[in-house]
Amino acid sequence: MEQSVSKPLYRISEVVELLPYGRSKIYELIKNGRIRTYKEGGLQVVPAEAITEYVALLASEAEAA
């Protein structure tokens, strides 16, 4: 089942469902600045645009290789 980005903000657990990576890999991508996040209170969220930007980054890297 394919899911699309349709909400403005996603929890990390939701990003794990959208991308083909586990939770540890998502946190690694965030730490390395490849996926942008915001903190609101004690909650770390990923804006929908950041997911779209990450997928576009992967596509551009694949084209450059």
C-alpha positions in Angstrom: 0.0 0.0 0.0 1.5 3.3 -1.1 1.0 6.3 1.2 1.2 10.0 0.2 2.2 13.0 2.1 -1.0 14.7 3.1 -0.7 16.2 6.6 1.3 19.4 7.4 3.3 17.7 10.2 4.3 14.2 10.9 5.6 12.4 14.1 8.8 10.4 13.6 6.7 7.2 13.9 4.6 8.3 11.0 7.7 9.2 8.9 8.9 5.6 9.4 5.6 4.4 7.8 6.0 6.8 4.8 9.7 6.1 4.0 11.3 2.7 3.6 13.5 3.1 6.7 13.4 2.1 10.3 13.3 4.5 13.2 17.1 4.5 13.7 17.8 5.4 10.1 15.2 8.2 10.3 17.0 9.7 13.3 20.3 9.3 11.6 19.0 11.3 8.6 17.7 14.0 10.9 21.0 14.1 12.8 22.9 14.5 9.5 20.6 17.3 8.3 19.0 15.3 5.5 15.5 15.5 6.9 14.5 18.8 8.6 12.5 18.7 11.9 11.0 21.1 14.4 10.5 20.8 18.1 7.2 21.9 19.6 7.1 21.4 23.3 8.6 18.0 23.8 7.5 16.7 20.4 9.8 16.5 17.4 7.8 16.8 14.1 8.7 16.6 10.5 7.0 19.0 8.1 5.5 17.5 5.0 7.7 19.6 2.8 10.8 18.1 4.5 9.7 14.6 3.4 9.1 15.8 -0.2 12.5 17.6 -0.2 14.3 14.5 1.0 12.8 12.4 -1.8 13.8 15.1 -4.3 17.3 15.1 -2.9 17.5 11.3 -3.4 16.3 11.7 -7.0 18.9 14.4 -7.7 21.7 12.4 -6.2 20.7 9.4 -8.2 20.8 11.5 -11.4 24.2 12.9 -10.6 25.7 9.4 -10.0 
